[in-house]
Amino acid sequence: MNKSVDNYFIEGCGRCPLGGSPDCKVHSWTSELALLRKIVLSCGLKEESKWGVPCYTYQDNNILILSAFKDYCSLSFFKGSLLKDDKKLLVKPGPNSQATRLFKFKTLERFWILKMK
């Protein structure tokens, strides 16, 4: 675990005025973000803080970031369009997105999908 990333879970990303307050979106997804972090770290990725959020790298290449939004938290894969997604679980974050894909989580039940083959 990375101490600079730990601050994200304590204070938030700091990119909006709610950072450092109980109203920060990060605090709405505490359990979900902690579980996602644990899963990602178990894959052997290096944890860093980039753009105010936890970023996970492999051989100095950005793989994904962990993010909190108002209605969900997510794993955002930088080159997600290259991933095999037979179950159509990954979504484009916006209409102009090229390679990035999100895996959105709204409840802890959604994590069971990660255990499916």
N, C-alpha and C positions, 0 to 999 in steps of 0.2 A: 504494500500500500504506500501511497505517496502523500506526504504531509501537505503539499500544496493543493492536492486534490481533496484532502480531508476538509480544507477550508470551504470548498464548494458545498459540502454536506452540512456545514455549520452555518455559514453566512449566505450561501446562494451564489449565483454567478456574478452578481454586482453590475449587471448590464442594464438594470432598470431601477427606479427609485425604491422598489420593495426589497432589494437586497439588504441583508442584515436585519430584516424585520420578520416577525412571525408570519406575515402575509406573503412572504416570498414563495413562489411556485414550487421551489425545491422542497419546502416543508410539507407540501400537500402530498408528496410522493415518497416520503421517507422510507417506508418498508419496501416499496417496489424498486427504488433506486439502489438500496442496500443489497437487495437480492440480485439485481442486474449486475452490479459491481462485482459481487462474489462470483457469479457465473462467468463474467468476462475475464476476471483475473485467473480463474481456474483453467483458462485456455492458454495461459502462458504469455499473454500480451503484456507489454510494458505500459504502465500507467503514467500519464503526464497531465499537466494542466495546460490547455491551449484554448484561447478565445473565452476564457472564464469557465470552461466546462471540462469534465474529465475526458481525456482523449487517450485512446489505446492504439499502440503502434506495434509493428513487427518489423524488425530489421530497419528501423528508422523511417518506415512508411506508415502514414496514417491509415488506420483500418476503420475505426468507428469512434463516435462520441456518444456520451450518455447525456440526455437532456431532459429537462422538466418543462412542461407547458401547462397551460391552464386546464385543459381537458384530458391530458395524458402525459405519460413520460415515454421516452423512446430510446432505442438504439438506432443510431443513424450511421449507415454504412457509406463511406465515401465513394466506393465503386460498387454499390449495391446492385446496379443494373447488370453486373457481370455474374451475380450469384444465381444459382439454380433455385427457383422459387415455384415448385409445382403446386403448392397449396395457395399461392397468391397472397402471402402474408405481408410482403413488403410493398410499400406504397411510395409514390413520388411525393416529396414534401410540397411541391407546387407545380403549376403547369409548365414553367420554364426550366424545371430541373432536368439535368442531363443524366448524370450517373448516380447521384445520391438516391438512396432508398431508406425509408424508415420502417422500423418494426415498432408499432405503437402498442402501449400497454395502458389499460384503463383500470384493471383490477388484478389482484394477485392470481386469480384463476387463469388469466391469460398466460401465465408462466408455464402452465402444463403443456402448452403447445411446444415449448422448447424441448420437452422430453419425448415428444412424438417422433416416430421414425418417418 
